[in-house]
Amino acid sequence: MKTLRVGLLGLGQIGAGFYSLLASKRDFFRREIGISIDLVKVAVRNKDKKRKKSVPKSLLTENAFEVVRDPSVDVVVELIGGIREAKALIGEALTRGKHVVTANKALLAEAGDEIFDLADRKKRWIFFEASVGGGIPVIKALREGLVANRIESIYSIINGTSNYILTRMTEDKSDFREALREAQEKGYAEADPTLDIEGIDAAHKLAILLRFAFCGNVRFKDIYCEGISRIRSEDIAFAHEFGYRVKLLAIAKASKEGIEARVQPTLLPESHILANVNGAFNAVLIRGDQVGDVLLYGKGAGPAPTASAVMSDLIDIAMREAGRLNEEALPMRAIRRPLKIKNISSILSRYYLRFHVVDRPGVLAKIAQVLGKHRISISDCVQKERSAGNVVPLILLTHGAHERDVRNAIRRIDRLDAVSGHSQVIRIEQ
């Protein structure tokens, strides 16, 4: 029987979930798979902290480097998050000849090349299924199940916090602040929700997906990132009038000119399969040249789903160590070439535009004139009830236009004396 000795970094919500899963499934793995996973050391911030799940104090240490330096540890499971400390710990673990399992999407997105190079040089494995989509096996799907395909596009909802907020705004007609407060009360959002609501978390995950979908590396700063903090209840309502829903999407599209890589609020037709992914759930819609569309859907975060993904990586490592899987199927070895990421200004899209305008004759004509000068044509228009002299919303949907033209037009329109405040721009996907 193959025995894998594990050192765990972090016993927060995810770490505790992993500990509970291992305790409940250890006998199953021994009996059904012939693998024994033994936890030998756990790094925590405070050994004396009261925990829901009792952990023997003999396993605990407040010095995380004790875990990675322990000669009895075969695999280090990193669940502390962040970049600087996690990078140092993972680097030392690999240098000391240990395999690594991590859920750290920020670290892999911003320093993945360095870590993968080190793993290659030390001939160690690093697995990270839990870094994208929680319990959804999207990395394995791209790396193994879809290997015969040229990936054409990925449309994904990979941040449960933003999806929960937009769902509440859609179904309960809550405003953004109210929906965010509810997400925080339910534990879906952190006290500081910036990474989630500004799209940064989703962009980190998209950077990892790009690596395996298109077999290359990407600089995180090249991914266009826009969050949902400027979405208002009226945008949700107007989108519904036109037959759309608003979702925060992480999008990747291949073309001859390069790859579109962007995280953004998006209008999707209400019939679109991703428009009906609600609450804190995640979904990844992958289009391959052989299989067509493949949808992966499930719980994208939380202790149990994330622990499930971590455990799958540990089983993978144990089976490779036991010679039951092909060692050449390593997840990072062949991925070296830089990917050409298209600048957001060059993309072609349809747009939802919302203006707050003074209700007087000729305003729509002036706005339409500016749009026309920038090669933007209008497909639909809604101007709400008239209230002479007051500010009212004006909603326009456009035909396909280039991003640079839309941005230039909006700057001109926002300077018109009949326009109040900053205009809203949301891209439309079909």
BANUVEX-514770 format. One record per residue (C-alpha): residue number from 1; residue in three letters; chain; x, y, z. Coordinates in steps of 0.02 Angstrom, whole numbers, plus 50000, padded with zeros to 5 digits. Layout:
N
[NUM ALA A [X Y Z]]
...
# end
This chain:
430
[1 MET A [50000 50000 50000]]
[2 LYS A [50067 50171 49951]]
[3 THR A [50082 50292 50097]]
[4 LEU A [50085 50480 50068]]
[5 ARG A [50141 50586 50216]]
[6 VAL A [50065 50760 50210]]
[7 GLY A [50112 50925 50290]]
[8 LEU A [49970 51051 50296]]
[9 LEU A [49997 51240 50293]]
[10 GLY A [49843 51327 50362]]
[11 LEU A [49695 51269 50464]]
[12 GLY A [49570 51404 50422]]
[13 GLN A [49403 51365 50341]]
[14 ILE A [49480 51275 50192]]
[15 GLY A [49615 51189 50294]]
[16 ALA A [49487 51132 50422]]
[17 GLY A [49378 51067 50280]]
[18 PHE A [49524 50967 50213]]
[19 TYR A [49565 50898 50385]]
[20 SER A [49384 50842 50409]]
[21 LEU A [49377 50760 50237]]
[22 LEU A [49538 50666 50267]]
[23 ALA A [49479 50606 50437]]
[24 SER A [49314 50542 50365]]
[25 LYS A [49383 50465 50203]]
[26 ARG A [49553 50397 50255]]
[27 ASP A [49490 50219 50279]]
[28 PHE A [49396 50228 50114]]
[29 PHE A [49554 50277 50019]]
[30 ARG A [49651 50137 50102]]
[31 ARG A [49518 50007 50064]]
[32 GLU A [49460 50058 49890]]
[33 ILE A [49614 50138 49813]]
[34 GLY A [49755 50060 49910]]
[35 ILE A [49827 50228 49964]]
[36 SER A [49857 50287 50142]]
[37 ILE A [49864 50475 50166]]
[38 ASP A [49941 50518 50334]]
[39 LEU A [49941 50695 50405]]
[40 VAL A [50103 50719 50499]]
[41 LYS A [50115 50906 50534]]
[42 VAL A [50001 51059 50526]]
[43 ALA A [50055 51243 50529]]
[44 VAL A [49936 51363 50615]]
[45 ARG A [49943 51544 50675]]
[46 ASN A [49890 51500 50852]]
[47 LYS A [49906 51325 50927]]
[48 ASP A [49790 51368 51071]]
[49 LYS A [49645 51432 50966]]
[50 LYS A [49481 51340 50995]]
[51 ARG A [49427 51247 50839]]
[52 LYS A [49265 51165 50785]]
[53 LYS A [49361 51009 50737]]
[54 SER A [49480 50947 50870]]
[55 VAL A [49657 50923 50806]]
[56 PRO A [49792 50835 50910]]
[57 LYS A [49911 50968 50976]]
[58 SER A [50056 50852 50935]]
[59 LEU A [50024 50889 50750]]
[60 LEU A [50023 51078 50769]]
[61 THR A [50163 51203 50746]]
[62 GLU A [50164 51392 50735]]
[63 ASN A [50318 51389 50624]]
[64 ALA A [50263 51348 50446]]
[65 PHE A [50443 51315 50393]]
[66 GLU A [50448 51169 50513]]
[67 VAL A [50321 51085 50399]]
[68 VAL A [50416 51110 50237]]
[69 ARG A [50582 51062 50318]]
[70 ASP A [50516 50904 50401]]
[71 PRO A [50605 50758 50315]]
[72 SER A [50457 50643 50344]]
[73 VAL A [50339 50752 50239]]
[74 ASP A [50315 50694 50058]]
[75 VAL A [50186 50825 50003]]
[76 VAL A [50153 51001 50066]]
[77 VAL A [49972 51061 50052]]
[78 GLU A [49971 51252 50051]]
[79 LEU A [49807 51331 50106]]
[80 ILE A [49863 51493 50188]]
[81 GLY A [49833 51604 50036]]
[82 GLY A [49923 51766 49995]]
[83 ILE A [50079 51780 49890]]
[84 ARG A [50240 51824 49982]]
[85 GLU A [50238 51696 50124]]
[86 ALA A [50157 51560 50019]]
[87 LYS A [50286 51583 49881]]
[88 ALA A [50431 51566 50004]]
[89 LEU A [50356 51409 50083]]
[90 ILE A [50315 51325 49918]]
[91 GLY A [50487 51369 49851]]
[92 GLU A [50573 51289 49999]]
[93 ALA A [50460 51136 49992]]
[94 LEU A [50504 51106 49809]]
[95 THR A [50688 51139 49841]]
[96 ARG A [50686 51008 49979]]
[97 GLY A [50613 50880 49859]]
[98 LYS A [50430 50885 49912]]
[99 HIS A [50279 50887 49799]]
[100 VAL A [50154 51028 49823]]
[101 VAL A [49965 51045 49817]]
[102 THR A [49895 51221 49826]]
[103 ALA A [49731 51316 49808]]
[104 ASN A [49821 51482 49788]]
[105 LYS A [49758 51561 49627]]
[106 ALA A [49836 51732 49661]]
[107 LEU A [50009 51656 49681]]
[108 LEU A [49995 51548 49524]]
[109 ALA A [49925 51691 49420]]
[110 GLU A [50061 51814 49469]]
[111 ALA A [50212 51700 49498]]
[112 GLY A [50164 51537 49415]]
[113 ASP A [50307 51531 49290]]
[114 GLU A [50437 51547 49426]]
[115 ILE A [50356 51411 49531]]
[116 PHE A [50330 51292 49385]]
[117 ASP A [50510 51316 49328]]
[118 LEU A [50572 51272 49502]]
[119 ALA A [50460 51118 49507]]
[120 ASP A [50532 51063 49339]]
[121 ARG A [50712 51087 49395]]
[122 LYS A [50682 50990 49555]]
[123 LYS A [50579 50858 49463]]
[124 ARG A [50435 50881 49585]]
[125 TRP A [50249 50894 49551]]
[126 ILE A [50138 51041 49592]]
[127 PHE A [49950 51021 49577]]
[128 PHE A [49817 51155 49598]]
[129 GLU A [49645 51092 49549]]
[130 ALA A [49568 51189 49694]]
[131 SER A [49635 51356 49628]]
[132 VAL A [49494 51375 49500]]
[133 GLY A [49312 51330 49524]]
[134 GLY A [49321 51251 49696]]
[135 GLY A [49261 51073 49677]]
[136 ILE A [49235 51086 49489]]
[137 PRO A [49373 50982 49403]]
[138 VAL A [49408 51110 49267]]
[139 ILE A [49599 51097 49269]]
[140 LYS A [49592 50909 49245]]
[141 ALA A [49463 50931 49108]]
[142 LEU A [49577 51049 49010]]
[143 ARG A [49737 50953 49047]]
[144 GLU A [49671 50778 49014]]
[145 GLY A [49491 50759 48955]]
[146 LEU A [49499 50892 48819]]
[147 VAL A [49680 50867 48767]]
[148 ALA A [49628 50817 48589]]
[149 ASN A [49540 50983 48564]]
[150 ARG A [49594 51154 48508]]
[151 ILE A [49505 51265 48633]]
[152 GLU A [49412 51404 48545]]
[153 SER A [49334 51496 48691]]
[154 ILE A [49298 51495 48877]]
[155 TYR A [49152 51586 48955]]
[156 SER A [49150 51567 49143]]
[157 ILE A [49071 51623 49305]]
[158 ILE A [49212 51590 49427]]
[159 ASN A [49179 51707 49571]]
[160 GLY A [49037 51653 49682]]
[161 THR A [49030 51815 49782]]
[162 SER A [48994 51924 49630]]
[163 ASN A [48874 51797 49560]]
[164 TYR A [48779 51793 49724]]
[165 ILE A [48768 51983 49729]]
[166 LEU A [48705 51996 49550]]
[167 THR A [48579 51856 49582]]
[168 ARG A [48508 51949 49732]]
[169 MET A [48501 52111 49631]]
[170 THR A [48407 52017 49493]]
[171 GLU A [48287 51911 49595]]
[172 ASP A [48255 52023 49746]]
[173 LYS A [48282 52191 49660]]
[174 SER A [48410 52233 49795]]
[175 ASP A [48532 52374 49766]]
[176 PHE A [48718 52335 49759]]
[177 ARG A [48760 52385 49938]]
[178 GLU A [48614 52287 50009]]
[179 ALA A [48661 52131 49910]]
[180 LEU A [48844 52147 49962]]
[181 ARG A [48795 52163 50145]]
[182 GLU A [48690 52005 50131]]
[183 ALA A [48834 51913 50048]]
[184 GLN A [48947 51963 50193]]
[185 GLU A [48820 51908 50322]]
[186 LYS A [48807 51736 50239]]
[187 GLY A [48996 51718 50229]]
[188 TYR A [49007 51731 50039]]
[189 ALA A [49102 51896 50046]]
[190 GLU A [49249 51952 50151]]
[191 ALA A [49245 52107 50261]]
[192 ASP A [49352 52185 50124]]
[193 PRO A [49269 52118 49966]]
[194 THR A [49382 52209 49842]]
[195 LEU A [49461 52055 49762]]
[196 ASP A [49289 51983 49725]]
[197 ILE A [49184 52132 49674]]
[198 GLU A [49320 52214 49570]]
[199 GLY A [49349 52055 49468]]
[200 ILE A [49528 52024 49529]]
[201 ASP A [49492 51851 49599]]
[202 ALA A [49410 51798 49436]]
[203 ALA A [49556 51869 49336]]
[204 HIS A [49679 51766 49440]]
[205 LYS A [49580 51610 49398]]
[206 LEU A [49566 51657 49215]]
[207 ALA A [49757 51673 49206]]
[208 ILE A [49770 51491 49261]]
[209 LEU A [49637 51432 49138]]
[210 LEU A [49726 51522 48995]]
[211 ARG A [49885 51424 49029]]
[212 PHE A [49799 51256 49003]]
[213 ALA A [49670 51305 48874]]
[214 PHE A [49795 51385 48755]]
[215 CYS A [49959 51302 48807]]
[216 GLY A [50057 51457 48853]]
[217 ASN A [50092 51582 48989]]
[218 VAL A [50015 51752 49015]]
[219 ARG A [50062 51906 49114]]
[220 PHE A [49924 51939 49239]]
[221 LYS A [49929 52125 49202]]
[222 ASP A [49880 52090 49021]]
[223 ILE A [49709 52024 49073]]
[224 TYR A [49578 52162 49065]]
[225 CYS A [49486 52168 49232]]
[226 GLU A [49325 52259 49274]]
[227 GLY A [49213 52221 49423]]
[228 ILE A [49030 52244 49470]]
[229 SER A [49041 52388 49595]]
[230 ARG A [48968 52510 49466]]
[231 ILE A [48819 52400 49421]]
[232 ARG A [48657 52479 49479]]
[233 SER A [48482 52410 49504]]
[234 GLU A [48423 52508 49353]]
[235 ASP A [48550 52418 49244]]
[236 ILE A [48480 52251 49303]]
[237 ALA A [48303 52310 49266]]
[238 PHE A [48342 52383 49095]]
[239 ALA A [48439 52227 49046]]
[240 HIS A [48284 52125 49088]]
[241 GLU A [48177 52237 48978]]
[242 PHE A [48289 52194 48831]]
[243 GLY A [48289 52008 48876]]
[244 TYR A [48461 52002 48958]]
[245 ARG A [48538 51965 49128]]
[246 VAL A [48697 52039 49198]]
[247 LYS A [48837 51919 49247]]
[248 LEU A [49020 51941 49291]]
[249 LEU A [49108 51837 49160]]
[250 ALA A [49288 51784 49139]]
[251 ILE A [49307 51766 48950]]
[252 ALA A [49444 51696 48839]]
[253 LYS A [49427 51689 48649]]
[254 ALA A [49555 51629 48524]]
[255 SER A [49581 51718 48358]]
[256 LYS A [49718 51739 48228]]
[257 GLU A [49762 51908 48303]]
[258 GLY A [49784 51838 48478]]
[259 ILE A [49679 51793 48629]]
[260 GLU A [49546 51901 48709]]
[261 ALA A [49564 51884 48897]]
[262 ARG A [49446 51989 49001]]
[263 VAL A [49344 51991 49161]]
[264 GLN A [49192 52104 49149]]
[265 PRO A [49008 52128 49187]]
[266 THR A [48916 52060 49036]]
[267 LEU A [48739 52059 48968]]
[268 LEU A [48689 51882 48920]]
[269 PRO A [48523 51831 48839]]
[270 GLU A [48407 51762 48972]]
[271 SER A [48404 51597 48876]]
[272 HIS A [48593 51578 48885]]
[273 ILE A [48647 51434 48997]]
[274 LEU A [48765 51543 49099]]
[275 ALA A [48628 51673 49127]]
[276 ASN A [48541 51541 49232]]
[277 VAL A [48689 51502 49346]]
[278 ASN A [48634 51585 49507]]
[279 GLY A [48684 51611 49688]]
[280 ALA A [48862 51566 49736]]
[281 PHE A [48878 51431 49603]]
[282 ASN A [49013 51431 49470]]
[283 ALA A [49010 51370 49290]]
[284 VAL A [49139 51355 49152]]
[285 LEU A [49081 51340 48971]]
[286 ILE A [49222 51275 48861]]
[287 ARG A [49211 51262 48672]]
[288 GLY A [49329 51139 48587]]
[289 ASP A [49348 51109 48402]]
[290 GLN A [49303 50924 48421]]
[291 VAL A [49179 50917 48565]]
[292 GLY A [49088 51081 48541]]
[293 ASP A [49022 51155 48704]]
[294 VAL A [49061 51073 48872]]
[295 LEU A [48986 51144 49032]]
[296 LEU A [49063 51115 49204]]
[297 TYR A [48948 51174 49344]]
[298 GLY A [48952 51164 49533]]
[299 LYS A [49003 51242 49697]]
[300 GLY A [49148 51356 49661]]
[301 ALA A [49203 51389 49838]]
[302 GLY A [49183 51333 50018]]
[303 PRO A [49277 51212 50130]]
[304 ALA A [49201 51049 50068]]
[305 PRO A [49212 51077 49878]]
[306 THR A [49388 51148 49891]]
[307 ALA A [49444 51005 50004]]
[308 SER A [49374 50884 49874]]
[309 ALA A [49487 50960 49741]]
[310 VAL A [49639 50958 49856]]
[311 MET A [49609 50775 49895]]
[312 SER A [49596 50731 49710]]
[313 ASP A [49769 50807 49684]]
[314 LEU A [49841 50708 49828]]
[315 ILE A [49770 50546 49757]]
[316 ASP A [49845 50595 49588]]
[317 ILE A [50017 50618 49665]]
[318 ALA A [50005 50455 49763]]
[319 MET A [49958 50357 49608]]
[320 ARG A [50103 50433 49510]]
[321 GLU A [50221 50391 49651]]
[322 ALA A [50154 50213 49649]]
[323 GLY A [50182 50202 49460]]
[324 ARG A [49997 50189 49420]]
[325 LEU A [49993 50348 49316]]
[326 ASN A [50108 50408 49178]]
[327 GLU A [50238 50526 49248]]
[328 GLU A [50245 50622 49084]]
[329 ALA A [50068 50685 49110]]
[330 LEU A [50135 50825 49222]]
[331 PRO A [50026 50981 49216]]
[332 MET A [50155 51114 49180]]
[333 ARG A [50302 51045 49081]]
[334 ALA A [50252 51086 48902]]
[335 ILE A [50181 51259 48937]]
[336 ARG A [50315 51388 48904]]
[337 ARG A [50276 51498 48755]]
[338 PRO A [50206 51672 48793]]
[339 LEU A [50027 51699 48737]]
[340 LYS A [49983 51852 48635]]
[341 ILE A [49842 51939 48728]]
[342 LYS A [49740 52065 48629]]
[343 ASN A [49725 52238 48701]]
[344 ILE A [49549 52273 48761]]
[345 SER A [49539 52425 48646]]
[346 SER A [49542 52313 48492]]
[347 ILE A [49397 52198 48535]]
[348 LEU A [49234 52201 48439]]
[349 SER A [49074 52189 48540]]
[350 ARG A [48897 52250 48558]]
[351 TYR A [48866 52371 48701]]
[352 TYR A [48735 52424 48827]]
[353 LEU A [48750 52612 48860]]
[354 ARG A [48659 52703 49000]]
[355 PHE A [48658 52893 49010]]
[356 HIS A [48572 53008 49133]]
[357 VAL A [48515 53155 49027]]
[358 VAL A [48416 53314 49049]]
[359 ASP A [48245 53282 48973]]
[360 ARG A [48235 53409 48833]]
[361 PRO A [48218 53398 48645]]
[362 GLY A [48371 53357 48541]]
[363 VAL A [48475 53266 48674]]
[364 LEU A [48456 53095 48594]]
[365 ALA A [48501 53168 48425]]
[366 LYS A [48662 53244 48495]]
[367 ILE A [48713 53079 48575]]
[368 ALA A [48671 52983 48417]]
[369 GLN A [48775 53107 48316]]
[370 VAL A [48929 53077 48426]]
[371 LEU A [48906 52889 48414]]
[372 GLY A [48888 52900 48226]]
[373 LYS A [49049 53000 48210]]
[374 HIS A [49137 52857 48301]]
[375 ARG A [49062 52723 48187]]
[376 ILE A [48939 52659 48318]]
[377 SER A [48762 52620 48264]]
[378 ILE A [48612 52602 48380]]
[379 SER A [48508 52443 48379]]
[380 ASP A [48384 52481 48520]]
[381 CYS A [48336 52632 48624]]
[382 VAL A [48233 52660 48783]]
[383 GLN A [48203 52832 48860]]
[384 LYS A [48100 52829 49018]]
[385 GLU A [47949 52935 49060]]
[386 ARG A [47964 53117 49020]]
[387 SER A [47984 53243 49160]]
[388 ALA A [48030 53406 49076]]
[389 GLY A [48192 53483 49139]]
[390 ASN A [48233 53336 49252]]
[391 VAL A [48366 53202 49228]]
[392 VAL A [48303 53037 49158]]
[393 PRO A [48391 52876 49104]]
[394 LEU A [48424 52847 48920]]
[395 ILE A [48470 52669 48870]]
[396 LEU A [48549 52623 48704]]
[397 LEU A [48603 52454 48636]]
[398 THR A [48728 52458 48494]]
[399 HIS A [48774 52347 48349]]
[400 GLY A [48951 52281 48346]]
[401 ALA A [49081 52415 48379]]
[402 HIS A [49264 52424 48426]]
[403 GLU A [49306 52460 48607]]
[404 ARG A [49419 52606 48566]]
[405 ASP A [49280 52691 48469]]
[406 VAL A [49156 52665 48611]]
[407 ARG A [49276 52736 48740]]
[408 ASN A [49315 52889 48634]]
[409 ALA A [49130 52919 48603]]
[410 ILE A [49085 52903 48787]]
[411 ARG A [49217 53031 48835]]
[412 ARG A [49139 53154 48713]]
[413 ILE A [48961 53116 48769]]
[414 ASP A [49003 53135 48955]]
[415 ARG A [49060 53313 48918]]
[416 LEU A [48891 53364 48844]]
[417 ASP A [48798 53487 48956]]
[418 ALA A [48639 53383 48945]]
[419 VAL A [48725 53228 49017]]
[420 SER A [48736 53206 49205]]
[421 GLY A [48872 53102 49289]]
[422 HIS A [48970 52960 49212]]
[423 SER A [48891 52848 49082]]
[424 GLN A [48876 52660 49105]]
[425 VAL A [48953 52542 48977]]
[426 ILE A [48923 52353 48983]]
[427 ARG A [48974 52233 48846]]
[428 ILE A [48849 52112 48771]]
[429 GLU A [48886 51930 48728]]
[430 GLN A [48772 51808 48638]]
# end
